[in-house]
Amino acid sequence: MERERQLRKQLMPALECKYDEFRLLGYTQVTIDGLWEYLCARKWKNALAEKKLYELVSDILSLSPGEYMAFLTRRSYERQRAAGDDDLERVLNELL
């Protein structure tokens, strides 16, 4: 946990750069915390400790808006489903 905190501090310039890029492209729902969550959960899933700093920076700077937005969509759907508010599944079941 401490290593993750130190890495995040070291990677903050790259995270801020990616955040600014997405905001300039019109993605207003992006947050630095959201970017970090995506990277830890998807890009670096179990390899954070094994990666070198330059690889982590490269991963951040190469992140596309599509990858991040797909993650947000999936996360939103998973949260709705966990809360029992699954309108999409209900509509699909009605159609089938």
Backbone as CSV, one residue per row, in Angstrom:
resi,resn,N_x,N_y,N_z,CA_x,CA_y,CA_z,C_x,C_y,C_z
1,MET,0.824,-1.203,0.000,0.000,0.000,0.000,0.867,1.267,0.000
2,GLU,1.930,1.215,0.788,2.842,2.365,0.847,3.528,2.586,-0.495
3,ARG,3.948,1.480,-1.120,4.590,1.580,-2.441,3.629,2.190,-3.454
4,GLU,2.365,1.776,-3.385,1.359,2.315,-4.311,1.197,3.822,-4.107
5,ARG,1.204,4.250,-2.869,1.072,5.678,-2.557,2.279,6.465,-3.092
6,GLN,3.465,5.897,-2.936,4.676,6.546,-3.432,4.676,6.613,-4.955
7,LEU,4.249,5.520,-5.588,4.183,5.503,-7.049,3.192,6.538,-7.563
8,ARG,2.060,6.622,-6.900,1.059,7.596,-7.340,1.621,9.009,-7.261
9,LYS,2.355,9.291,-6.198,2.965,10.616,-6.055,3.971,10.858,-7.171
10,GLN,4.795,9.861,-7.478,5.776,9.988,-8.549,5.116,10.130,-9.917
11,LEU,3.987,9.466,-10.093,3.304,9.463,-11.392,2.315,10.609,-11.567
12,MET,2.161,11.432,-10.542,1.166,12.507,-10.597,1.338,13.430,-11.814
13,PRO,2.551,13.832,-12.206,2.659,14.680,-13.415,2.064,14.010,-14.658
14,ALA,2.301,12.715,-14.836,1.745,12.010,-15.994,0.231,11.885,-15.868
15,LEU,-0.264,11.619,-14.661,-1.711,11.532,-14.443,-2.384,12.872,-14.732
16,GLU,-1.777,13.949,-14.272,-2.340,15.283,-14.522,-2.327,15.619,-16.004
17,CYS,-1.271,15.212,-16.693,-1.184,15.435,-18.137,-2.314,14.705,-18.862
18,LYS,-2.553,13.442,-18.504,-3.612,12.655,-19.140,-4.982,13.233,-18.782
19,TYR,-5.149,13.639,-17.527,-6.389,14.280,-17.088,-6.668,15.525,-17.925
20,ASP,-5.673,16.382,-18.084,-5.836,17.608,-18.874,-6.163,17.287,-20.333
21,GLU,-5.505,16.279,-20.887,-5.766,15.877,-22.271,-7.229,15.455,-22.453
22,PHE,-7.718,14.603,-21.556,-9.096,14.137,-21.658,-10.081,15.295,-21.503
23,ARG,-9.793,16.200,-20.577,-10.682,17.362,-20.381,-10.718,18.237,-21.631
24,LEU,-9.561,18.430,-22.251,-9.509,19.220,-23.487,-10.298,18.562,-24.615
25,LEU,-10.354,17.240,-24.593,-11.115,16.504,-25.603,-12.609,16.461,-25.293
26,GLY,-13.008,17.033,-24.147,-14.427,17.116,-23.809,-14.930,16.037,-22.862
27,TYR,-14.048,15.239,-22.317,-14.452,14.185,-21.375,-14.489,14.774,-19.967
28,THR,-15.632,15.348,-19.626,-15.756,16.088,-18.367,-15.883,15.187,-17.146
29,GLN,-16.213,13.919,-17.337,-16.387,13.024,-16.199,-15.081,12.397,-15.717
30,VAL,-13.979,12.701,-16.370,-12.693,12.135,-15.979,-12.208,12.769,-14.671
31,THR,-11.608,11.937,-13.829,-10.977,12.414,-12.596,-9.619,11.732,-12.468
32,ILE,-8.735,12.347,-11.737,-7.434,11.727,-11.506,-7.613,10.440,-10.712
33,ASP,-8.507,10.461,-9.728,-8.783,9.238,-8.966,-9.338,8.141,-9.872
34,GLY,-10.200,8.511,-10.798,-10.766,7.544,-11.736,-9.712,6.957,-12.650
35,LEU,-8.798,7.807,-13.114,-7.701,7.313,-13.950,-6.837,6.327,-13.168
36,TRP,-6.530,6.677,-11.934,-5.706,5.801,-11.094,-6.422,4.475,-10.843
37,GLU,-7.713,4.564,-10.573,-8.494,3.343,-10.338,-8.473,2.448,-11.575
38,TYR,-8.679,3.045,-12.748,-8.638,2.258,-13.990,-7.279,1.578,-14.160
39,LEU,-6.219,2.363,-14.024,-4.882,1.821,-14.238,-4.578,0.672,-13.280
40,CYS,-4.921,0.845,-12.012,-4.647,-0.212,-11.028,-5.522,-1.443,-11.252
41,ALA,-6.768,-1.221,-11.637,-7.712,-2.332,-11.790,-7.571,-3.066,-13.122
42,ARG,-7.198,-2.372,-14.166,-7.184,-2.998,-15.494,-5.783,-3.123,-16.087
43,LYS,-5.100,-2.019,-16.211,-3.814,-1.997,-16.908,-2.720,-2.707,-16.100
44,TRP,-2.713,-2.474,-14.786,-1.647,-3.009,-13.948,-2.141,-4.094,-13.013
45,LYS,-3.281,-4.613,-13.237,-3.994,-5.532,-12.345,-3.122,-6.213,-11.291
46,ASN,-2.224,-7.072,-11.669,-1.368,-7.761,-10.695,0.110,-7.510,-10.961
47,ALA,0.415,-6.525,-11.778,1.799,-6.327,-12.193,2.385,-4.996,-11.747
48,LEU,1.696,-4.255,-10.907,2.170,-2.931,-10.505,3.563,-3.004,-9.889
49,ALA,3.799,-3.956,-9.026,5.087,-4.061,-8.341,6.216,-4.463,-9.296
50,GLU,5.870,-5.132,-10.376,6.879,-5.632,-11.308,7.289,-4.615,-12.364
51,LYS,6.460,-3.615,-12.597,6.720,-2.665,-13.673,7.721,-1.606,-13.255
52,LYS,8.472,-1.161,-14.216,9.424,-0.074,-14.000,8.694,1.254,-14.170
53,LEU,9.255,2.306,-13.605,8.604,3.615,-13.624,8.314,4.086,-15.048
54,TYR,9.259,3.913,-15.959,9.036,4.366,-17.326,7.894,3.593,-17.996
55,GLU,7.700,2.324,-17.622,6.591,1.541,-18.177,5.254,2.054,-17.656
56,LEU,5.226,2.440,-16.394,3.999,2.989,-15.810,3.635,4.315,-16.468
57,VAL,4.637,5.167,-16.681,4.398,6.455,-17.351,3.879,6.208,-18.765
58,SER,4.492,5.272,-19.461,4.047,4.941,-20.814,2.601,4.459,-20.821
59,ASP,2.235,3.623,-19.862,0.857,3.142,-19.759,-0.123,4.296,-19.567
60,ILE,0.260,5.251,-18.745,-0.616,6.404,-18.497,-0.768,7.227,-19.758
61,LEU,0.346,7.561,-20.381,0.309,8.454,-21.538,-0.313,7.808,-22.770
62,SER,-0.327,6.482,-22.827,-0.922,5.800,-23.985,-2.399,5.455,-23.775
63,LEU,-2.931,5.762,-22.617,-4.336,5.464,-22.325,-5.252,6.258,-23.258
64,SER,-6.177,5.559,-23.885,-7.099,6.220,-24.811,-8.419,6.544,-24.109
65,PRO,-9.107,7.577,-24.576,-10.410,7.895,-23.992,-11.379,6.719,-24.077
66,GLY,-11.334,5.952,-25.163,-12.235,4.814,-25.323,-12.045,3.756,-24.250
67,GLU,-10.782,3.471,-23.922,-10.493,2.492,-22.868,-11.069,2.967,-21.532
68,TYR,-10.821,4.224,-21.227,-11.263,4.774,-19.940,-12.788,4.846,-19.870
69,MET,-13.434,5.276,-20.948,-14.892,5.395,-20.946,-15.548,4.021,-20.869
70,ALA,-14.970,3.016,-21.505,-15.502,1.650,-21.402,-15.417,1.178,-19.952
71,PHE,-14.316,1.505,-19.283,-14.163,1.153,-17.872,-15.232,1.836,-17.027
72,LEU,-15.457,3.127,-17.257,-16.488,3.849,-16.496,-17.873,3.256,-16.725
73,THR,-18.155,2.898,-17.968,-19.450,2.311,-18.295,-19.632,0.974,-17.588
74,ARG,-18.606,0.118,-17.658,-18.675,-1.179,-16.970,-18.821,-1.002,-15.466
75,ARG,-18.054,-0.095,-14.899,-18.111,0.137,-13.454,-19.491,0.642,-13.043
76,SER,-20.057,1.535,-13.832,-21.390,2.056,-13.543,-22.433,0.946,-13.603
77,TYR,-22.332,0.106,-14.636,-23.266,-1.017,-14.781,-23.128,-1.989,-13.608
78,GLU,-21.890,-2.299,-13.214,-21.663,-3.219,-12.098,-22.238,-2.663,-10.802
79,ARG,-22.090,-1.365,-10.593,-22.625,-0.744,-9.374,-24.151,-0.759,-9.375
80,GLN,-24.754,-0.483,-10.525,-26.212,-0.536,-10.618,-26.712,-1.947,-10.350
81,ARG,-26.026,-2.908,-10.920,-26.419,-4.306,-10.757,-26.290,-4.743,-9.299
82,ALA,-25.209,-4.328,-8.639,-24.998,-4.675,-7.235,-26.063,-4.036,-6.341
83,ALA,-26.552,-2.877,-6.757,-27.576,-2.181,-5.986,-28.979,-2.705,-6.308
84,GLY,-29.069,-3.644,-7.250,-30.366,-4.199,-7.618,-31.141,-3.331,-8.585
85,ASP,-30.500,-2.342,-9.146,-31.146,-1.404,-10.070,-30.665,-1.707,-11.485
86,ASP,-31.098,-2.832,-12.022,-30.596,-3.307,-13.298,-31.659,-3.183,-14.389
87,ASP,-31.922,-1.962,-14.811,-32.930,-1.720,-15.838,-32.564,-2.360,-17.174
88,LEU,-31.296,-2.347,-17.521,-30.871,-2.919,-18.792,-31.193,-4.408,-18.852
89,GLU,-30.874,-5.114,-17.805,-31.167,-6.555,-17.784,-32.668,-6.818,-17.839
90,ARG,-33.452,-6.002,-17.163,-34.907,-6.154,-17.174,-35.446,-5.935,-18.593
91,VAL,-34.957,-4.911,-19.278,-35.411,-4.627,-20.647,-35.008,-5.766,-21.580
92,LEU,-33.789,-6.269,-21.441,-33.363,-7.377,-22.280,-34.219,-8.616,-22.046
93,ASN,-34.533,-8.891,-20.797,-35.398,-10.053,-20.501,-36.799,-9.884,-21.072
94,GLU,-37.316,-8.666,-21.082,-38.630,-8.403,-21.676,-38.606,-8.622,-23.182
95,LEU,-37.496,-8.243,-23.813,-37.369,-8.402,-25.265,-37.215,-9.860,-25.670
96,LEU,-36.612,-10.629,-24.821,-36.381,-12.044,-25.139,-37.580,-12.822,-24.657
